[in-house]
Amino acid sequence: MKALTVIGGLALFIFGMTILTDGLKKCAGDSLRRILARATRNPAYGLGTGTLLGLLIQSSAATVMLAGFINAGLMTLTASIPVMLGANIGTTLSMQMISFNLADCCFAAITLGVLLNLAAPQPRVKQAGLALTGFGLLFLGMSTMSAAIAPYRDTFVPLFTQIHGATPGGMIRGILLSAAVTGIIQSSGAVIGMSFALIQAGVITDLSGVFPILIGANIGTCASALLGSIGAGIDARRSAVAHLVFNLFSGVAAALSAPLFYRWIPLLPGDLIHQAANANTIKMIITALMILPFTPLYAAFIRRITPSKKAAPQSGFLDEKLIPMPEQALHAAMNELQRAVNLCRESLQLDRTLLTGPDAKSVRTINQNEKSIDAIKLAFRDYLAHITSRVLSRRQAVLIQHLDRCIVEIERIGDHVKVLCNLNIRLQPYSKHPFFRTFLEKLDLLYTRIETILTNLSLSLDPKHQNYEAFAEKIFEARNLYVEQSARTKDFIVENVSRNGCPPLLGIYLNQTVVTFDKIAKHCKAVAGAQKKPFFWLKNNKLNRPSGEYTEQKVLQDLDAGEYLDTQ
């Protein structure tokens, strides 16, 4: 029963940390993503941003988020390294918080957190309540583990002498065991929290007994990022490898300098749990600062040890340095729209191949592209909002409204392309039967029509041309041809179902496929409609023209309420 109590306490600790992290993440909302998107300014800013991320969501989760940004082309591998270093520091700071013995307050925190989550009207206060509940559960779990272990500490002590950091063999065994356990349960915080519980129970009595566990936990947590990068682009996978290599370097450096830690850390104030937390933080800060000045070289080293013939994803165009020149920023925004459409086109082509048989790699790419388009949409709308901080012409101000609508329509196209992927997986069992051949021919025609529309849409968003209305007309013409083919296909499906030419369930899947195509065509038409509106064009002669800052307060002051009301 005591074993179950220990396991239950560990489960409470992990669950508490999970909902604490989720609550903090949701409480911060889009702020985390905005901060992360701007982390490319300089290495020091990236390090600070990563520290904040690591404090809120742990280094492994932050690295997975970084991989998503890299995969979407919104961040480079080199720019992600300072953020990754900071995330590792931030994670140790969260362990500093856990090192305070707040077990007596855990029930008060749980009660207050539940009340806030249930009764508070504001979403962010609800999420803060959720985080507070997680905070209380975390300490309750650690207290439960400690209380269950304490009566049996004499039994545990001989076991932990085998992984004691006072000898090289014990250091290596301790690091390997801690890394393995962390990799299995996917939480360095849980393993470190367990070591704190062992200290409270009297099983671990000095810093050398816990130091290998700290090192191994930091290494083992890299498993989450490595697993999360599966199926992503090469640079996204490299970011996970960079996380692992750094923690290996940090662990080796800490193990080699362990005698210094054992000598100097106990001189700091606090009990053994505080000393362990301090050692973990100091180890991470020192090794992160050792890598930070050599970020480009470190990125080159990671590329060297992870070669790939596949090209990295196309980089994004949303450069904040262009904001002072709004016309250049609008050109960049148009290029980003075109990039998002091209991701939709790539996924649509992969969708088409799924009709002939399963392809796990294509499915992963489609899912990654959809996540990338979602990330592009959020970054794009932030970028447009940032452009409005400058003095804009009437055309530029209206064009921003059109571009904002366009990215929403394109993001919906990405969603529908992913729906097609799921539908094609459902259609695969039918593809082996002869009667499906005629349906496949019809679907191929629809794919061809939709690909033509998306190709025209991509061409229309190239900022190098100026004839947006002519390209919009081509999209309308391609969409009209599609509508005719769509109507014929729907009639064909109904006719076959009515004469038992196919199973009724297949008819449902086919009809859902055609309706999804209809939605894609509809969103493309909406973008083309925006291109035909007044002021949808760019002026190349204004590319290098800077613009002054224009605050929201000044905009409101300049509005003439009387004139506005007269026009209603």
VOGU-3710 file (C-alpha; in Angstrom, 3 decimals, decimal comma):
1> mkaltviggl> 0,000/0,000/0,000  2,900/2,359/0,730  4,140/1,777/-2,808  0,740/2,820/-4,136  0,880/5,921/-1,943  4,252/6,865/-3,410  2,976/6,274/-6,945  -0,185/8,216/-6,159  1,866/11,105/-4,791  3,988/11,099/-7,946
11> alfifgmtil> 0,826/11,060/-10,066  -0,530/14,024/-8,094  2,768/15,869/-8,596  2,797/15,244/-12,368  -0,897/16,124/-12,689  -0,387/19,283/-10,647  2,553/20,350/-12,790  0,576/19,642/-15,962  -2,423/21,758/-15,032  -0,153/24,441/-13,541
21> tdglkkcagd> 1,637/24,685/-16,900  -1,613/24,581/-18,888  -3,179/27,240/-16,670  -0,191/29,577/-16,979  -0,030/29,041/-20,743  -3,739/29,779/-21,245  -3,613/32,681/-18,819  -0,840/34,236/-20,902  -2,884/33,568/-24,058  -1,356/34,741/-27,312
31> slrrilarat> 1,213/36,826/-25,432  3,635/33,884/-25,286  3,421/33,351/-29,028  3,875/37,080/-29,743  6,878/37,246/-27,459  8,351/34,150/-29,073  7,773/35,560/-32,567  9,862/38,604/-31,642  12,631/36,607/-29,982  14,794/36,918/-33,092
41> rnpayglgtg> 15,794/40,511/-32,328  19,096/39,575/-30,669  20,559/36,665/-28,679  20,126/38,411/-25,313  16,442/39,089/-26,016  16,032/35,501/-27,155  17,669/34,220/-23,958  15,302/36,327/-21,826  12,283/35,203/-23,844  13,281/31,581/-23,499
51> tllglliqss> 13,749/31,982/-19,746  10,183/33,260/-19,445  8,895/30,398/-21,587  10,806/27,798/-19,598  9,500/29,224/-16,334  5,905/28,970/-17,570  5,816/25,843/-19,730  9,074/23,896/-19,138  11,981/23,537/-21,572  10,693/20,479/-23,467
61> aatvmlagfi> 7,330/22,114/-24,208  9,100/25,350/-25,190  11,364/23,404/-27,560  8,322/21,777/-29,180  6,844/25,271/-29,635  10,126/26,436/-31,164  10,096/23,474/-33,562  6,626/24,547/-34,709  7,844/28,095/-35,403  10,867/26,800/-37,297
71> naglmtltas> 8,729/24,378/-39,286  6,400/27,259/-40,219  9,360/29,292/-41,466  8,775/31,974/-38,799  12,111/31,386/-37,053  15,523/30,090/-38,089  17,536/27,429/-36,293  20,169/30,007/-35,329  17,559/32,374/-33,867  15,965/29,537/-31,881
81> ipvmlganig> 19,134/28,558/-30,005  19,184/31,508/-27,528  15,500/30,838/-26,793  16,263/27,166/-26,180  19,107/28,083/-23,823  16,807/30,430/-21,933  14,069/27,789/-21,731  16,488/25,470/-19,928  17,312/28,228/-17,445  13,621/28,998/-16,954
91> ttlsmqmisf> 12,855/25,378/-16,138  15,402/25,419/-13,309  13,777/28,608/-11,977  10,450/26,796/-11,781  12,238/24,164/-9,686  13,388/27,002/-7,420  9,716/27,721/-6,763  9,095/24,075/-5,881  12,043/24,096/-3,476  10,058/26,210/-1,011
101> nladccfaai> 8,265/23,992/1,467  4,669/25,125/0,943  2,966/21,822/1,686  1,012/23,408/4,570  -0,594/25,810/2,073  -1,467/23,212/-0,570  -5,102/22,720/0,465  -5,693/26,473/0,651  -4,220/26,862/-2,852  -6,360/24,018/-4,216
111> tlgvllnlaa> -9,534/25,432/-2,648  -8,923/28,976/-3,851  -7,911/27,755/-7,292  -11,059/25,658/-7,738  -13,256/28,559/-6,584  -11,620/30,942/-9,046  -11,877/28,439/-11,879  -15,577/27,794/-11,230  -16,804/31,249/-10,227  -14,625/33,850/-11,928
121> pqprvkqagl> -16,285/35,434/-15,006  -13,051/36,380/-16,757  -11,367/33,566/-18,752  -7,879/34,591/-17,665  -8,852/34,567/-13,990  -10,311/31,087/-14,519  -7,035/29,902/-15,986  -5,120/31,550/-13,127  -7,334/29,547/-10,764  -6,475/26,388/-12,698
131> altgfgllfl> -2,761/27,196/-12,342  -3,202/27,785/-8,609  -4,968/24,424/-8,265  -2,055/22,754/-10,053  0,347/24,552/-7,722  -1,421/23,110/-4,698  -1,643/19,595/-6,130  2,045/19,710/-6,924  2,997/20,309/-3,285  0,377/17,863/-2,048
141> gmstmsaaia> 1,914/15,181/-4,262  5,429/15,922/-3,061  4,280/15,860/0,567  2,458/12,553/-0,002  5,553/10,942/-1,522  7,778/12,182/1,290  5,430/10,955/4,027  5,127/7,501/2,425  8,885/7,088/1,955  10,021/8,407/5,366
151> pyrdtfvplf> 9,245/5,215/7,411  11,291/3,158/4,955  14,265/5,463/4,463  16,671/2,858/5,869  15,544/0,529/3,078  16,041/3,158/0,376  19,415/4,493/1,530  21,471/1,467/0,308  19,777/1,713/-3,091  20,713/5,370/-3,496
161> tqihgatpgg> 24,311/4,809/-2,490  24,659/3,079/-5,868  23,870/6,349/-7,674  25,722/8,662/-5,313  27,663/11,406/-7,071  30,692/11,135/-4,788  32,260/8,504/-7,086  32,587/8,469/-10,896  30,679/5,192/-11,145  27,861/6,438/-8,944
171> mirgillsaa> 27,696/9,689/-10,924  27,358/7,842/-14,238  24,795/5,360/-12,896  22,777/8,168/-11,325  22,742/10,238/-14,505  21,728/7,287/-16,684  18,971/6,136/-14,321  17,562/9,644/-13,894  17,647/10,286/-17,661  15,873/6,988/-18,347
181> vtgiiqssga> 13,116/7,641/-15,800  12,646/11,207/-17,065  12,435/10,016/-20,658  9,762/7,470/-19,697  7,517/9,796/-17,680  8,283/12,807/-19,936  8,807/15,252/-17,074  12,079/16,490/-15,605  10,089/18,428/-13,013  8,505/15,210/-11,746
191> vigmsfaliq> 11,887/13,490/-11,316  13,417/16,511/-9,604  10,301/16,841/-7,442  10,675/13,179/-6,506  14,297/13,831/-5,497  13,110/16,725/-3,306  10,622/14,333/-1,661  13,483/11,894/-1,013  15,429/14,712/0,634  12,426/15,544/2,834
201> agvitdlsgv> 12,124/11,853/3,774  15,805/11,727/4,793  16,844/9,251/2,074  19,178/11,768/0,396  21,264/13,701/2,909  23,839/15,644/0,885  24,223/17,463/-2,430  26,328/14,706/-3,993  23,402/12,327/-3,556  20,988/14,457/-5,585
211> fpiliganig> 23,343/16,067/-8,119  23,392/13,110/-10,594  19,580/13,051/-10,532  19,449/16,735/-11,501  21,869/16,214/-14,395  20,066/13,127/-15,682  16,628/14,798/-15,462  17,814/17,680/-17,643  19,069/15,206/-20,239  16,038/12,926/-20,136
221> tcasallgsi> 13,579/15,773/-20,682  14,957/16,153/-24,234  12,995/13,017/-25,197  9,765/15,061/-25,332  11,196/17,506/-27,857  12,734/14,719/-29,950  9,399/12,888/-30,112  7,526/16,128/-30,828  9,780/16,885/-33,811  9,004/13,606/-35,608
231> gagidarrsa> 7,540/14,374/-39,008  8,618/18,011/-38,902  11,067/19,707/-41,258  14,792/19,145/-40,950  15,530/22,394/-39,087  12,692/21,713/-36,638  14,266/18,332/-35,893  17,649/20,005/-35,590  16,262/22,321/-32,888  15,350/19,229/-30,836
241> vahlvfnlfs> 18,839/17,818/-31,423  20,336/21,162/-30,375  18,356/20,888/-27,134  19,735/17,395/-26,505  23,338/18,273/-27,377  23,262/21,319/-25,092  21,950/19,327/-22,148  24,553/16,614/-22,779  27,253/19,290/-22,798  25,793/20,890/-19,670
251> gvaaalsapl> 25,588/17,508/-17,940  29,172/16,510/-18,778  30,476/19,929/-17,697  28,549/19,695/-14,422  29,726/16,130/-13,743  33,362/17,071/-14,330  33,094/20,111/-12,058  30,977/18,324/-9,415  33,628/18,708/-6,636  33,364/22,489/-7,012
261> fyrwipllpg> 29,592/22,334/-6,656  29,872/20,095/-3,606  32,276/22,562/-2,021  30,700/25,931/-2,798  26,938/25,372/-3,101  26,502/24,342/0,599  27,888/27,771/1,532  24,725/29,351/0,119  21,833/29,855/2,563  18,968/27,377/2,682
271> dlihqaanan> 18,375/23,704/3,314  19,465/20,838/1,031  16,428/21,214/-1,250  17,318/24,878/-1,849  20,933/23,914/-2,414  19,892/21,336/-5,030  17,684/23,901/-6,789  20,524/26,463/-6,691  23,009/23,953/-8,089  20,634/23,116/-10,928
281> tikmiitalm> 20,103/26,793/-11,803  23,783/27,767/-11,550  24,825/24,787/-13,680  22,359/25,778/-16,387  23,155/29,502/-16,353  26,910/28,958/-16,617  26,703/26,469/-19,505  24,061/28,535/-21,340  26,263/31,634/-21,156  29,175/29,556/-22,453
291> ilpftplyaa> 27,190/28,639/-25,587  25,363/31,961/-26,183  28,281/33,949/-27,729  28,898/31,100/-30,187  25,291/30,681/-31,341  26,081/30,748/-35,109  28,911/28,241/-34,670  26,693/26,018/-32,526  23,970/26,095/-35,199  26,566/25,181/-37,838
301> firritpskk> 27,753/22,289/-35,656  24,178/20,973/-35,287  23,712/21,124/-39,071  27,001/19,275/-39,501  25,994/16,371/-37,257  22,460/16,173/-38,732  23,013/16,315/-42,507  19,999/16,201/-44,796  19,439/16,281/-48,532  16,006/17,787/-48,000
311> aapqsgflde> 15,927/21,578/-48,078  14,809/23,546/-45,048  11,339/25,137/-45,286  11,099/28,502/-46,982  11,757/31,286/-44,506  8,989/33,696/-43,654  8,882/37,253/-44,982  7,475/39,048/-41,915  10,570/41,041/-41,004  9,903/43,594/-38,268
321> klipmpeqal> 12,784/45,715/-39,551  10,551/46,636/-42,499  7,803/48,159/-40,327  9,198/51,748/-40,514  8,700/51,509/-44,316  5,050/50,380/-44,576  5,111/49,713/-48,295  7,969/47,249/-47,927  6,162/45,666/-44,980  3,030/45,268/-47,132
331> haamnelqra> 5,137/43,655/-49,872  6,451/41,227/-47,253  2,901/40,513/-46,085  1,842/39,729/-49,647  4,789/37,347/-50,035  3,769/35,646/-46,787  0,220/35,180/-48,095  1,643/33,550/-51,206  3,814/31,274/-49,032  0,761/30,167/-47,060
341> vnlcreslql> -1,121/29,382/-50,281  1,832/27,342/-51,528  1,709/25,263/-48,338  -1,967/24,602/-49,097  -1,029/23,568/-52,638  1,655/21,200/-51,374  -0,792/19,558/-48,979  -3,456/19,264/-51,688  -1,017/17,442/-53,961  -0,169/15,061/-51,119
351> drtlltgpda> -3,901/14,561/-50,472  -4,302/13,394/-54,035  -1,692/10,666/-53,605  -3,573/9,254/-50,603  -6,410/8,132/-52,884  -4,232/5,335/-54,220  -2,932/4,035/-50,896  -1,702/4,906/-47,390  1,329/7,115/-46,957  2,195/8,003/-43,347
361> ksvrtinqne> 4,873/10,489/-44,409  2,401/12,452/-46,545  -0,122/12,525/-43,704  2,520/13,884/-41,309  3,499/16,573/-43,815  -0,137/17,592/-44,320  -0,654/17,876/-40,560  2,554/19,875/-40,149  1,590/22,206/-42,998  -1,793/22,845/-41,403
371> ksidaiklaf> -0,110/23,742/-38,101  2,328/25,977/-40,004  -0,511/27,829/-41,723  -2,201/28,363/-38,351  1,036/29,821/-36,970  1,472/32,005/-40,056  -2,038/33,384/-39,629  -1,410/34,445/-36,029  1,993/35,950/-36,838  0,565/37,636/-39,959
381> rdylahitsr> -2,243/39,370/-38,083  0,199/40,573/-35,430  2,413/41,902/-38,214  -0,476/43,836/-39,769  -1,336/45,293/-36,371  2,305/46,354/-36,010  2,203/48,106/-39,407  -0,717/50,218/-38,182  1,646/51,796/-35,631  3,041/53,878/-38,536
391> vlsrrqavli> 1,476/56,759/-40,443  -0,326/55,130/-43,392  -1,880/56,411/-46,586  -5,557/55,761/-47,201  -4,682/53,000/-49,681  -2,291/51,324/-47,237  -4,853/51,449/-44,423  -7,552/49,847/-46,597  -5,138/47,288/-48,070  -4,345/46,076/-44,540
401> qhldrcivei> -8,044/45,316/-44,039  -8,103/43,268/-47,259  -4,934/41,378/-46,334  -6,349/40,564/-42,912  -9,390/39,015/-44,560  -7,200/37,114/-47,042  -5,125/35,362/-44,371  -8,305/34,232/-42,604  -9,634/32,739/-45,865  -6,311/31,035/-46,633
411> erigdhvkvl> -6,112/29,562/-43,133  -9,559/28,067/-43,656  -8,349/26,575/-46,941  -5,560/24,869/-44,978  -8,133/23,452/-42,561  -10,243/22,035/-45,413  -7,203/20,499/-47,101  -6,525/18,634/-43,858  -10,173/17,491/-43,824  -9,603/16,077/-47,325
421> cnlnirlqpy> -6,661/14,116/-45,936  -8,885/12,475/-43,314  -11,595/11,742/-45,889  -9,103/10,161/-48,279  -7,918/7,870/-45,500  -11,540/6,732/-45,117  -11,801/6,201/-48,880  -8,694/3,999/-49,092  -10,455/0,680/-48,261  -12,808/1,245/-51,222
431> skhpffrtfl> -9,979/1,999/-53,669  -9,248/-1,744/-54,008  -12,637/-2,436/-55,630  -13,230/-2,048/-59,382  -16,392/0,034/-58,957  -14,322/2,792/-57,283  -12,414/3,486/-60,506  -15,152/5,706/-61,944  -15,356/7,684/-58,709  -11,588/8,083/-58,713
441> ekldllytri> -11,762/9,614/-62,200  -14,339/12,128/-60,981  -12,258/13,007/-57,918  -9,162/13,439/-60,082  -11,034/15,999/-62,177  -12,041/17,902/-59,055  -8,466/17,852/-57,766  -7,277/19,225/-61,104  -9,850/22,036/-60,983  -8,986/22,951/-57,381
451> etiltnlsls> -5,252/22,842/-58,079  -5,801/25,247/-60,973  -7,661/27,638/-58,680  -4,936/27,496/-56,016  -2,209/27,955/-58,626  -3,924/31,090/-59,918  -4,408/32,274/-56,353  -0,702/31,851/-55,623  0,262/33,758/-58,777  -2,198/36,513/-57,963
461> ldpkhqnyea> -0,498/37,185/-54,620  2,930/37,826/-56,130  3,655/41,487/-55,251  5,834/41,882/-58,355  2,811/42,267/-60,625  0,266/45,083/-60,467  -2,732/43,629/-62,290  -4,634/42,108/-59,368  -8,018/42,423/-61,025  -6,912/40,363/-64,048
471> faekifearn> -5,623/37,576/-61,806  -8,818/37,731/-59,770  -10,792/37,173/-62,969  -8,730/34,068/-63,724  -9,600/32,727/-60,276  -13,298/33,401/-60,906  -13,125/31,641/-64,287  -11,360/28,592/-62,797  -13,881/28,546/-59,968  -16,819/28,585/-62,418
481> lyveqsartk> -15,354/25,583/-64,255  -14,984/23,832/-60,928  -18,618/24,536/-59,956  -19,845/22,857/-63,138  -17,697/19,794/-62,490  -18,772/19,705/-58,835  -22,469/19,666/-59,767  -21,930/16,810/-62,234  -19,990/14,819/-59,624  -22,708/15,227/-57,014
491> dfivenvsrn> -25,334/14,029/-59,490  -23,118/11,069/-60,385  -22,785/10,085/-56,702  -26,546/10,278/-56,104  -27,237/8,272/-59,242  -24,876/5,456/-58,188  -26,249/5,338/-54,657  -29,836/5,211/-55,967  -29,123/2,135/-58,138  -26,924/0,420/-55,520
501> gcppllgiyl> -23,803/1,102/-57,555  -21,816/1,780/-54,388  -22,229/1,320/-50,622  -24,258/4,121/-48,959  -21,382/4,941/-46,582  -19,079/5,482/-49,555  -21,656/7,872/-50,965  -21,516/9,872/-47,732  -17,704/10,063/-47,818  -17,695/11,081/-51,474
511> nqtvvtfdki> -20,322/13,738/-50,897  -18,337/15,120/-47,927  -15,250/15,240/-50,157  -17,027/17,265/-52,832  -18,504/19,628/-50,226  -15,008/20,171/-48,831  -13,778/21,017/-52,332  -16,684/23,475/-52,599  -15,552/25,207/-49,420  -11,978/25,537/-50,700
521> akhckavaga> -13,269/27,077/-53,935  -15,478/29,432/-51,929  -12,560/30,721/-49,846  -10,438/31,209/-52,974  -13,298/33,215/-54,479  -13,402/35,374/-51,350  -9,684/36,217/-51,710  -10,206/37,036/-55,389  -13,145/39,252/-54,396  -10,878/41,181/-52,036
531> qkkpffwlkn> -8,359/41,645/-54,862  -11,047/43,328/-56,975  -11,852/45,860/-54,264  -10,534/49,446/-54,430  -7,022/50,112/-53,090  -5,828/46,498/-53,475  -2,482/47,304/-55,050  1,096/48,162/-54,106  3,235/51,106/-55,144  6,841/50,273/-55,957
541> nklnrpsgey> 7,821/53,956/-55,886  6,997/54,026/-52,158  9,106/51,011/-51,206  11,904/53,027/-49,589  9,703/55,759/-48,136  9,833/55,740/-44,309  6,840/56,608/-42,178  6,549/58,091/-38,705  4,956/56,458/-35,698  1,223/56,794/-35,214
551> teqkvlqdld> -0,275/55,768/-31,891  -3,785/54,489/-31,283  -4,419/57,425/-28,957  -3,614/59,897/-31,736  -5,917/58,028/-34,118  -8,789/58,423/-31,658  -8,002/62,104/-31,119  -7,999/62,758/-34,864  -11,416/61,188/-35,397  -14,170/63,797/-35,794
561> ageyldtq> -17,196/62,340/-33,995  -19,583/64,942/-35,423  -18,456/64,287/-38,999  -18,698/60,531/-38,405  -22,260/60,761/-37,100  -23,296/62,987/-40,015  -22,276/60,293/-42,465  -24,386/57,561/-40,849
//
